[in-house]
Amino acid sequence: MFKFDLLENEKLVANYRQTEAVLFKPVLLVFILIYGPWYFLLKYELAASYDRLLLFWTFLVLIYAINKYALWLLNVYLITSKRIIIINYKNIFNKQVLESPLERILNISFTVKGFWASLFSFGSVEVQVAGLPEPMIIKKVAHPSEVKDFLWKLHSQKPFMAAPVQPKPKPTTIKAPRVV
């Protein structure tokens, strides 16, 4: 669906996206928005006089449904052998890409909030990264504890780059003036 270039000697380890359960609310809304007008206009035999308006309304609702599904498909969380990448679309024309090397990860936590999230076992994984004021959030992913454990495992396999060793400064000697 989209193309994302990887760095040299980098391979895709895992990709995640939001769970299908997040589509429940838009599907229910689309069903109500299509079924409601059609039901009442057919029940009271007004569909013939409002047929164009009804078809236009159905077309708009279907565009909304396609937009929600496309955004669900486009929002993806990539984990490579070297970095974590979050591609987040707010709408079709508003894209945000966050990425960070795996060795800069400081803390990983997850939250499962609410009845539906507990029932369907989905939640958010927060990855605190050195250099970013806000955590990177992997939203509404299935089995967030497993994603957290996988990230920690991948993080622990990466050797940390040691800080560059700076040469010790040579001690300077100050000669005292001779007293005669």
DRENPA-3360 file (N, C-alpha, C; in nm, 2 decimals, always signed):
BEGIN
1 = MFKFDLLE = +0.08/-0.12/+0.00/+0.00/+0.00/+0.00/+0.09/+0.13/+0.00 ~ +0.19/+0.12/+0.07/+0.29/+0.24/+0.07/+0.43/+0.18/+0.07 ~ +0.52/+0.27/+0.03/+0.66/+0.22/+0.02/+0.74/+0.30/+0.13 ~ +0.82/+0.22/+0.20/+0.91/+0.28/+0.30/+1.04/+0.22/+0.28 ~ +1.14/+0.31/+0.26/+1.28/+0.26/+0.23/+1.35/+0.23/+0.36 ~ +1.42/+0.12/+0.36/+1.49/+0.08/+0.48/+1.64/+0.12/+0.46 ~ +1.71/+0.13/+0.56/+1.85/+0.17/+0.56/+1.93/+0.05/+0.51 ~ +2.06/+0.07/+0.48/+2.15/-0.03/+0.44/+2.17/-0.13/+0.55;
9 = NEKLVANY = +2.17/-0.26/+0.52/+2.18/-0.37/+0.62/+2.07/-0.37/+0.73 ~ +1.96/-0.32/+0.69/+1.84/-0.32/+0.78/+1.73/-0.41/+0.72 ~ +1.67/-0.48/+0.81/+1.56/-0.57/+0.77/+1.44/-0.55/+0.86 ~ +1.32/-0.57/+0.80/+1.20/-0.55/+0.87/+1.18/-0.67/+0.96 ~ +1.17/-0.65/+1.09/+1.15/-0.75/+1.19/+1.00/-0.78/+1.22 ~ +0.93/-0.67/+1.23/+0.78/-0.69/+1.26/+0.71/-0.56/+1.22 ~ +0.58/-0.58/+1.18/+0.50/-0.46/+1.16/+0.37/-0.48/+1.23 ~ +0.31/-0.38/+1.29/+0.19/-0.38/+1.36/+0.10/-0.28/+1.31;
17 = RQTEAVLF = -0.03/-0.30/+1.33/-0.13/-0.20/+1.30/-0.24/-0.21/+1.41 ~ -0.32/-0.11/+1.41/-0.43/-0.11/+1.51/-0.51/-0.24/+1.49 ~ -0.57/-0.29/+1.60/-0.65/-0.40/+1.60/-0.78/-0.38/+1.52 ~ -0.84/-0.48/+1.46/-0.96/-0.47/+1.38/-1.08/-0.42/+1.47 ~ -1.07/-0.44/+1.60/-1.18/-0.40/+1.69/-1.20/-0.25/+1.69 ~ -1.10/-0.17/+1.65/-1.12/-0.02/+1.65/-1.21/+0.02/+1.53 ~ -1.23/-0.07/+1.44/-1.32/-0.05/+1.32/-1.47/-0.07/+1.36 ~ -1.50/-0.13/+1.48/-1.63/-0.16/+1.52/-1.72/-0.03/+1.52;
25 = KPVLLVFI = -1.67/+0.07/+1.58/-1.75/+0.20/+1.60/-1.78/+0.26/+1.46 ~ -1.68/+0.28/+1.37/-1.72/+0.33/+1.24/-1.81/+0.24/+1.16 ~ -1.80/+0.11/+1.17/-1.89/+0.02/+1.10/-2.03/+0.03/+1.15 ~ -2.04/+0.04/+1.28/-2.18/+0.06/+1.34/-2.24/+0.19/+1.30 ~ -2.16/+0.30/+1.30/-2.20/+0.43/+1.25/-2.25/+0.43/+1.11 ~ -2.17/+0.36/+1.02/-2.21/+0.35/+0.88/-2.34/+0.28/+0.87 ~ -2.35/+0.17/+0.94/-2.47/+0.09/+0.93/-2.59/+0.18/+0.97 ~ -2.58/+0.25/+1.08/-2.70/+0.33/+1.13/-2.72/+0.45/+1.03;
33 = LIYGPWYF = -2.62/+0.51/+0.97/-2.64/+0.62/+0.88/-2.69/+0.58/+0.75 ~ -2.67/+0.45/+0.71/-2.73/+0.41/+0.58/-2.87/+0.34/+0.61 ~ -2.88/+0.26/+0.71/-3.00/+0.19/+0.74/-3.12/+0.29/+0.78 ~ -3.08/+0.38/+0.87/-3.19/+0.47/+0.92/-3.27/+0.55/+0.81 ~ -3.20/+0.63/+0.73/-3.28/+0.70/+0.62/-3.35/+0.60/+0.53 ~ -3.29/+0.50/+0.48/-3.35/+0.40/+0.39/-3.47/+0.34/+0.45 ~ -3.46/+0.30/+0.58/-3.57/+0.23/+0.65/-3.70/+0.33/+0.66 ~ -3.67/+0.45/+0.70/-3.79/+0.54/+0.72/-3.85/+0.59/+0.59;
41 = LLKYELAA = -3.76/+0.61/+0.49/-3.82/+0.66/+0.36/-3.89/+0.54/+0.29 ~ -3.84/+0.42/+0.30/-3.92/+0.31/+0.25/-4.04/+0.27/+0.32 ~ -4.04/+0.29/+0.45/-4.15/+0.26/+0.54/-4.27/+0.35/+0.51 ~ -4.24/+0.48/+0.49/-4.34/+0.58/+0.47/-4.36/+0.61/+0.32 ~ -4.30/+0.52/+0.23/-4.32/+0.53/+0.09/-4.28/+0.67/+0.03 ~ -4.17/+0.72/+0.08/-4.11/+0.85/+0.04/-3.99/+0.83/-0.04 ~ -3.94/+0.71/-0.06/-3.81/+0.69/-0.13/-3.82/+0.73/-0.27 ~ -3.93/+0.72/-0.34/-3.94/+0.76/-0.48/-3.92/+0.91/-0.50;
49 = SYDRLLLF = -3.97/+0.99/-0.40/-3.95/+1.14/-0.41/-3.82/+1.19/-0.37 ~ -3.75/+1.11/-0.29/-3.62/+1.15/-0.24/-3.51/+1.05/-0.28 ~ -3.53/+0.99/-0.40/-3.43/+0.89/-0.44/-3.29/+0.94/-0.47 ~ -3.28/+1.06/-0.53/-3.15/+1.12/-0.56/-3.08/+1.16/-0.43 ~ -3.15/+1.22/-0.34/-3.10/+1.26/-0.21/-3.05/+1.14/-0.13 ~ -3.13/+1.04/-0.14/-3.10/+0.92/-0.06/-2.97/+0.85/-0.12 ~ -2.96/+0.84/-0.25/-2.84/+0.79/-0.31/-2.72/+0.87/-0.29 ~ -2.73/+1.01/-0.29/-2.62/+1.09/-0.26/-2.58/+1.08/-0.11;
57 = WTFLVLIY = -2.67/+1.06/-0.02/-2.64/+1.04/+0.12/-2.57/+0.91/+0.14 ~ -2.61/+0.81/+0.07/-2.55/+0.67/+0.08/-2.41/+0.68/+0.02 ~ -2.39/+0.75/-0.09/-2.26/+0.77/-0.14/-2.16/+0.84/-0.05 ~ -2.21/+0.95/+0.02/-2.13/+1.02/+0.12/-2.09/+0.93/+0.24 ~ -2.18/+0.85/+0.28/-2.15/+0.76/+0.40/-2.05/+0.66/+0.35 ~ -2.06/+0.61/+0.23/-1.97/+0.51/+0.18/-1.83/+0.57/+0.17 ~ -1.82/+0.69/+0.13/-1.69/+0.76/+0.12/-1.63/+0.77/+0.26 ~ -1.71/+0.81/+0.36/-1.67/+0.81/+0.50/-1.61/+0.67/+0.54;
65 = AINKYALW = -1.68/+0.57/+0.50/-1.64/+0.43/+0.54/-1.51/+0.40/+0.47 ~ -1.49/+0.43/+0.35/-1.37/+0.40/+0.28/-1.25/+0.48/+0.34 ~ -1.28/+0.60/+0.37/-1.18/+0.69/+0.44/-1.13/+0.63/+0.57 ~ -1.22/+0.58/+0.65/-1.19/+0.52/+0.78/-1.11/+0.40/+0.76 ~ -1.15/+0.31/+0.67/-1.07/+0.19/+0.64/-0.93/+0.22/+0.58 ~ -0.92/+0.31/+0.49/-0.79/+0.35/+0.44/-0.70/+0.40/+0.54 ~ -0.75/+0.48/+0.63/-0.67/+0.54/+0.74/-0.62/+0.42/+0.83 ~ -0.71/+0.33/+0.86/-0.67/+0.21/+0.94/-0.56/+0.13/+0.87;
73 = LLNVYLIT = -0.57/+0.12/+0.74/-0.46/+0.04/+0.67/-0.33/+0.12/+0.66 ~ -0.34/+0.25/+0.65/-0.22/+0.33/+0.63/-0.14/+0.35/+0.76 ~ -0.21/+0.36/+0.88/-0.14/+0.37/+1.01/-0.07/+0.24/+1.04 ~ +0.06/+0.25/+1.04/+0.14/+0.12/+1.06/+0.26/+0.15/+1.15 ~ +0.30/+0.05/+1.23/+0.41/+0.06/+1.32/+0.51/-0.04/+1.28 ~ +0.63/+0.00/+1.23/+0.73/-0.08/+1.18/+0.84/-0.10/+1.28 ~ +0.89/-0.22/+1.30/+1.01/-0.24/+1.38/+1.11/-0.31/+1.29 ~ +1.22/-0.25/+1.28/+1.33/-0.31/+1.19/+1.44/-0.35/+1.29;
81 = SKRIIIIN = +1.55/-0.40/+1.23/+1.66/-0.45/+1.30/+1.74/-0.33/+1.37 ~ +1.71/-0.21/+1.32/+1.79/-0.10/+1.37/+1.70/+0.01/+1.44 ~ +1.57/+0.02/+1.41/+1.49/+0.13/+1.45/+1.35/+0.09/+1.46 ~ +1.27/+0.18/+1.53/+1.13/+0.17/+1.54/+1.07/+0.29/+1.46 ~ +0.97/+0.27/+1.38/+0.91/+0.37/+1.29/+0.76/+0.37/+1.31 ~ +0.70/+0.48/+1.34/+0.56/+0.50/+1.36/+0.51/+0.59/+1.24 ~ +0.42/+0.54/+1.16/+0.36/+0.61/+1.05/+0.22/+0.64/+1.09 ~ +0.18/+0.76/+1.11/+0.05/+0.80/+1.16/-0.02/+0.90/+1.07;
89 = YKNIFNKQ = -0.13/+0.86/+1.01/-0.21/+0.94/+0.92/-0.33/+1.00/+1.00 ~ -0.34/+1.13/+1.01/-0.46/+1.19/+1.08/-0.57/+1.19/+0.98 ~ -0.54/+1.22/+0.85/-0.63/+1.21/+0.74/-0.54/+1.18/+0.62 ~ -0.60/+1.17/+0.50/-0.53/+1.13/+0.38/-0.41/+1.23/+0.35 ~ -0.43/+1.36/+0.38/-0.33/+1.46/+0.35/-0.25/+1.50/+0.46 ~ -0.26/+1.44/+0.58/-0.18/+1.47/+0.70/-0.11/+1.35/+0.75 ~ +0.02/+1.34/+0.73/+0.10/+1.22/+0.77/+0.21/+1.27/+0.86 ~ +0.23/+1.18/+0.97/+0.34/+1.21/+1.06/+0.42/+1.08/+1.07;
97 = VLESPLER = +0.55/+1.09/+1.06/+0.64/+0.98/+1.07/+0.74/+1.00/+1.18 ~ +0.74/+0.91/+1.28/+0.83/+0.92/+1.39/+0.92/+0.80/+1.38 ~ +1.05/+0.82/+1.40/+1.14/+0.70/+1.40/+1.26/+0.73/+1.50 ~ +1.31/+0.62/+1.55/+1.42/+0.63/+1.65/+1.50/+0.50/+1.65 ~ +1.63/+0.52/+1.67/+1.71/+0.39/+1.68/+1.67/+0.31/+1.80 ~ +1.69/+0.18/+1.79/+1.65/+0.10/+1.90/+1.74/+0.12/+2.03 ~ +1.86/+0.16/+2.01/+1.95/+0.18/+2.12/+1.92/+0.30/+2.20 ~ +1.83/+0.39/+2.15/+1.79/+0.51/+2.22/+1.67/+0.49/+2.31;
105 = ILNISFTV = +1.61/+0.37/+2.31/+1.49/+0.34/+2.39/+1.53/+0.34/+2.54 ~ +1.46/+0.41/+2.62/+1.49/+0.42/+2.76/+1.39/+0.33/+2.84 ~ +1.26/+0.34/+2.80/+1.16/+0.27/+2.88/+1.04/+0.23/+2.79 ~ +0.98/+0.12/+2.82/+0.87/+0.07/+2.74/+0.76/+0.03/+2.84 ~ +0.64/+0.08/+2.82/+0.52/+0.05/+2.90/+0.40/+0.03/+2.81 ~ +0.30/-0.03/+2.87/+0.17/-0.05/+2.79/+0.05/-0.02/+2.88 ~ -0.06/+0.02/+2.82/-0.18/+0.05/+2.89/-0.30/-0.02/+2.82 ~ -0.39/-0.07/+2.90/-0.51/-0.13/+2.84/-0.62/-0.05/+2.92;
113 = KGFWASLF = -0.70/+0.03/+2.85/-0.79/+0.12/+2.91/-0.93/+0.09/+2.86 ~ -1.02/+0.06/+2.95/-1.16/+0.05/+2.91/-1.21/-0.09/+2.90 ~ -1.34/-0.10/+2.89/-1.41/-0.23/+2.89/-1.38/-0.31/+2.76 ~ -1.39/-0.24/+2.64/-1.37/-0.30/+2.51/-1.23/-0.34/+2.49 ~ -1.13/-0.26/+2.54/-0.99/-0.29/+2.53/-0.96/-0.41/+2.61 ~ -1.01/-0.42/+2.73/-0.99/-0.54/+2.81/-1.05/-0.66/+2.75 ~ -1.17/-0.65/+2.70/-1.24/-0.76/+2.64/-1.17/-0.82/+2.52 ~ -1.13/-0.73/+2.43/-1.06/-0.77/+2.31/-0.91/-0.77/+2.31;
121 = SFGSVEVQ = -0.86/-0.74/+2.43/-0.71/-0.74/+2.45/-0.63/-0.66/+2.36 ~ -0.66/-0.53/+2.36/-0.58/-0.43/+2.29/-0.55/-0.31/+2.37 ~ -0.45/-0.24/+2.34/-0.41/-0.12/+2.42/-0.30/-0.05/+2.35 ~ -0.23/+0.04/+2.42/-0.13/+0.12/+2.36/+0.00/+0.09/+2.43 ~ +0.11/+0.10/+2.35/+0.25/+0.07/+2.40/+0.32/+0.21/+2.39 ~ +0.37/+0.25/+2.50/+0.45/+0.38/+2.51/+0.60/+0.35/+2.51 ~ +0.67/+0.41/+2.42/+0.81/+0.39/+2.41/+0.88/+0.52/+2.44 ~ +0.95/+0.53/+2.55/+1.02/+0.65/+2.59/+1.16/+0.65/+2.52;
129 = VAGLPEPM = +1.19/+0.75/+2.45/+1.31/+0.75/+2.37/+1.39/+0.87/+2.41 ~ +1.53/+0.85/+2.43/+1.62/+0.96/+2.46/+1.61/+1.06/+2.35 ~ +1.60/+1.19/+2.38/+1.60/+1.30/+2.29/+1.46/+1.34/+2.24 ~ +1.36/+1.27/+2.28/+1.22/+1.31/+2.24/+1.15/+1.35/+2.37 ~ +1.08/+1.46/+2.38/+1.01/+1.50/+2.50/+0.89/+1.42/+2.53 ~ +0.82/+1.37/+2.42/+0.70/+1.29/+2.44/+0.73/+1.14/+2.40 ~ +0.67/+1.05/+2.46/+0.69/+0.91/+2.42/+0.63/+0.88/+2.28 ~ +0.69/+0.78/+2.22/+0.63/+0.73/+2.09/+0.52/+0.63/+2.13;
137 = IIKKVAHP = +0.40/+0.65/+2.08/+0.29/+0.57/+2.12/+0.24/+0.48/+2.00 ~ +0.24/+0.35/+2.03/+0.19/+0.26/+1.94/+0.04/+0.23/+1.98 ~ -0.05/+0.29/+1.91/-0.19/+0.30/+1.96/-0.27/+0.18/+1.92 ~ -0.35/+0.13/+2.02/-0.46/+0.03/+2.00/-0.41/-0.09/+1.92 ~ -0.30/-0.14/+1.97/-0.24/-0.26/+1.91/-0.29/-0.39/+1.99 ~ -0.31/-0.50/+1.92/-0.35/-0.62/+1.98/-0.24/-0.68/+2.07 ~ -0.27/-0.72/+2.19/-0.18/-0.78/+2.28/-0.06/-0.69/+2.31 ~ -0.08/-0.58/+2.37/+0.02/-0.48/+2.39/+0.14/-0.53/+2.48;
145 = SEVKDFLW = +0.11/-0.63/+2.57/+0.21/-0.68/+2.66/+0.31/-0.76/+2.58 ~ +0.26/-0.83/+2.48/+0.35/-0.91/+2.39/+0.44/-0.82/+2.30 ~ +0.38/-0.71/+2.26/+0.46/-0.61/+2.18/+0.56/-0.55/+2.26 ~ +0.53/-0.51/+2.39/+0.63/-0.46/+2.48/+0.74/-0.55/+2.51 ~ +0.71/-0.68/+2.53/+0.81/-0.78/+2.56/+0.90/-0.80/+2.43 ~ +0.84/-0.80/+2.31/+0.92/-0.81/+2.19/+1.01/-0.70/+2.17 ~ +0.97/-0.57/+2.20/+1.06/-0.46/+2.19/+1.17/-0.46/+2.29 ~ +1.14/-0.51/+2.41/+1.25/-0.52/+2.51/+1.35/-0.63/+2.47;
153 = KLHSQKPF = +1.30/-0.74/+2.41/+1.39/-0.84/+2.37/+1.48/-0.79/+2.26 ~ +1.42/-0.72/+2.16/+1.50/-0.67/+2.05/+1.60/-0.56/+2.10 ~ +1.55/-0.48/+2.19/+1.64/-0.38/+2.25/+1.76/-0.44/+2.32 ~ +1.73/-0.55/+2.40/+1.84/-0.61/+2.47/+1.94/-0.68/+2.38 ~ +1.90/-0.72/+2.26/+2.00/-0.78/+2.17/+2.09/-0.68/+2.10 ~ +2.05/-0.55/+2.10/+2.13/-0.45/+2.03/+2.25/-0.41/+2.12 ~ +2.37/-0.42/+2.07/+2.48/-0.37/+2.15/+2.48/-0.22/+2.15 ~ +2.50/-0.17/+2.27/+2.50/-0.02/+2.28/+2.63/+0.03/+2.23;
161 = MAAPVQPK = +2.62/+0.15/+2.17/+2.74/+0.21/+2.12/+2.80/+0.29/+2.24 ~ +2.93/+0.25/+2.27/+2.99/+0.32/+2.39/+3.02/+0.46/+2.35 ~ +3.03/+0.54/+2.46/+3.06/+0.68/+2.43/+3.21/+0.69/+2.39 ~ +3.23/+0.78/+2.30/+3.37/+0.79/+2.25/+3.47/+0.82/+2.36 ~ +3.58/+0.75/+2.36/+3.68/+0.77/+2.47/+3.76/+0.89/+2.42 ~ +3.77/+0.99/+2.51/+3.85/+1.11/+2.48/+3.98/+1.09/+2.55 ~ +4.09/+1.13/+2.49/+4.22/+1.12/+2.55/+4.23/+1.21/+2.68 ~ +4.30/+1.15/+2.77/+4.32/+1.23/+2.90/+4.41/+1.35/+2.87;
169 = PKPTTIKA = +4.37/+1.46/+2.92/+4.46/+1.58/+2.90/+4.59/+1.56/+2.97 ~ +4.70/+1.60/+2.91/+4.83/+1.59/+2.98/+4.84/+1.69/+3.09 ~ +4.89/+1.65/+3.20/+4.90/+1.74/+3.32/+5.00/+1.85/+3.28 ~ +4.96/+1.97/+3.32/+5.04/+2.08/+3.29/+5.12/+2.11/+3.42 ~ +5.25/+2.14/+3.40/+5.33/+2.17/+3.52/+5.36/+2.32/+3.51 ~ +5.35/+2.38/+3.62/+5.38/+2.52/+3.63/+5.51/+2.53/+3.71 ~ +5.60/+2.60/+3.65/+5.73/+2.62/+3.72/+5.72/+2.74/+3.80 ~ +5.77/+2.72/+3.93/+5.77/+2.84/+4.02/+5.89/+2.92/+3.99;
177 = PRVV = +5.88/+3.05/+4.00/+6.00/+3.13/+3.98/+6.11/+3.10/+4.08 ~ +6.24/+3.11/+4.04/+6.35/+3.08/+4.13/+6.37/+3.20/+4.22 ~ +6.39/+3.17/+4.34/+6.42/+3.27/+4.44/+6.57/+3.27/+4.47 ~ +6.64/+3.38/+4.45/+6.78/+3.38/+4.47/+6.82/+3.45/+4.60;
% end
